[in-house]
Amino acid sequence: MSEIYTKNLSFAYDTEKIIDNVDLKVDDGQVLVILGPNGIGKSTLLACLSGLHDDYSGQIKLEDQELKQIPNRELSHRLALVSQGVNVKSGLNLYDYLLLGRSAFHSIFSQPDERDRQQVEHVLSQIGLAEYRDVSLQDMSGGQRQLAQIGRALVQEPKLLIMDEPTSALDYKNQILVLKLIKALSVIDISIIISTHDPNQAMMIGDSVGLLVDNQTYIQGKTEEILTEKYLTELYKTPIVSTFNEELDRNIFGTRMD
Ligand SMILES: Nc1ncnc2c1ncn2[C@@H]1O[C@H](COP(=O)(O)OP(=O)(O)OP(=O)(O)O)[C@@H](O)[C@H]1O
């Protein structure tokens, strides 16, 4: 069954149409990677899919239910968004910041329980920041804060995780940590939509890939059908070369510098 799909999804800021007739689909436990040039509308599309803009036209169905009809509190049990570039500079320490992410599981009067604390411990180790539990977010590096934000989404135990360039501030080791985490989550049937600027990441984790080519063209298909020299060269308006790397057992993408 599809976790989420759209039909003729369109969205405009005032009169400027950004998303036009997008048909997108993610099945249970699948990873969809969205690629597209700067300013094309990736964040806008992900914001629509997360319920942040309900003035879209067309349909967004989350497990066959229209997204804008799902109450906010219920939505936060079902999907979580890791936004792009939101640099949380909270005075909270990491542990409390993550624990607050469990608030959708409680009424405003109830206290966090053992289950909440276990989930926070689990996520602290998933994001590799267990030893930073007592550190205030404002004293962390940009990359650590990005990991903290991913953790904040994970403590919600969503069925659908939407991540807008979640590795943009991370060093290579932590990029791989997050990509492996995404694969591991998909194995336990969590569906994931992620945007990135790196076609290599798309190749590493995508079950399918969606290209926002221009404001009127969205193409989605199986990773190996979409990640071709032709499509990527067209997408980025720069020649992209694909070579098969035997050691890695996958295609890698690059460009000539002459
Ligand atoms: N709140 C807003 N109000 C008006 N226009 C906006 C708003 N947010 C984004 N835009 C415009 O919508 C277009 C798409 O922006 P968006 O951030 O979705 O692109 P993107 O593909 O995520 O870009 P990038 O890769 O650079 O992060 C851009 O032209 C941007 O200027």
The ligand as a Tripos MOL2 file, in Angstrom:
@<TRIPOS>MOLECULE
LIG
   31    33     1     0     0
SMALL
NO_CHARGES

@<TRIPOS>ATOM
      1 N1          7.7450   31.6840    1.9110 N.pl3     1 LIG1
      2 C1          7.9390   31.9570    0.6190 C.ar      1 LIG1
      3 N2          7.2630   32.9730    0.0100 N.ar      1 LIG1
      4 C2          7.4540   33.2450   -1.2940 C.ar      1 LIG1
      5 N3          8.2920   32.5560   -2.1020 N.ar      1 LIG1
      6 C3          8.9790   31.5460   -1.5540 C.ar      1 LIG1
      7 C4          8.8610   31.1960   -0.1680 C.ar      1 LIG1
      8 N4          9.6660   30.1420    0.0920 N.ar      1 LIG1
      9 C5         10.2760   29.8530   -1.0690 C.ar      1 LIG1
     10 N5          9.8750   30.6920   -2.0640 N.ar      1 LIG1
     11 C6         10.2980   30.6530   -3.4690 C.3       1 LIG1
     12 O1          9.8710   29.4200   -4.0150 O.3       1 LIG1
     13 C7         10.8470   28.8890   -4.9050 C.3       1 LIG1
     14 C8         11.2110   27.4670   -4.4810 C.3       1 LIG1
     15 O2         11.9080   27.5280   -3.2320 O.3       1 LIG1
     16 P1         12.3300   26.2040   -2.4540 P.3       1 LIG1
     17 O3         12.9820   26.6360   -1.2020 O.co2     1 LIG1
     18 O4         11.1540   25.3160   -2.3630 O.co2     1 LIG1
     19 O5         13.3770   25.5960   -3.4730 O.3       1 LIG1
     20 P2         14.4550   24.4220   -3.2600 P.3       1 LIG1
     21 O6         14.3980   23.5620   -4.4810 O.co2     1 LIG1
     22 O7         14.2350   23.7500   -1.9600 O.co2     1 LIG1
     23 O8         15.7970   25.2720   -3.2580 O.3       1 LIG1
     24 P3         17.2650   24.9550   -2.6190 P.3       1 LIG1
     25 O9         17.8120   23.7450   -3.3380 O.co2     1 LIG1
     26 O10        18.0360   26.1820   -2.9800 O.co2     1 LIG1
     27 O11        17.0980   24.7420   -1.1490 O.co2     1 LIG1
     28 C9         12.0180   29.8600   -4.8940 C.3       1 LIG1
     29 O12        11.8930   30.6970   -6.0300 O.3       1 LIG1
     30 C10        11.8110   30.6620   -3.6220 C.3       1 LIG1
     31 O13        12.2850   31.9800   -3.7860 O.3       1 LIG1
@<TRIPOS>BOND
     1     1     2 1
     2     2     3 ar
     3     2     7 ar
     4     3     4 ar
     5     4     5 ar
     6     5     6 ar
     7     6     7 ar
     8     6    10 ar
     9     7     8 ar
    10     8     9 ar
    11     9    10 ar
    12    10    11 1
    13    11    12 1
    14    11    30 1
    15    12    13 1
    16    13    14 1
    17    13    28 1
    18    14    15 1
    19    15    16 1
    20    16    17 2
    21    16    18 1
    22    16    19 1
    23    19    20 1
    24    20    21 2
    25    20    22 1
    26    20    23 1
    27    23    24 1
    28    24    25 2
    29    24    26 1
    30    24    27 1
    31    28    29 1
    32    28    30 1
    33    30    31 1
@<TRIPOS>SUBSTRUCTURE
     1 LIG1         1 GROUP 0 **** ****
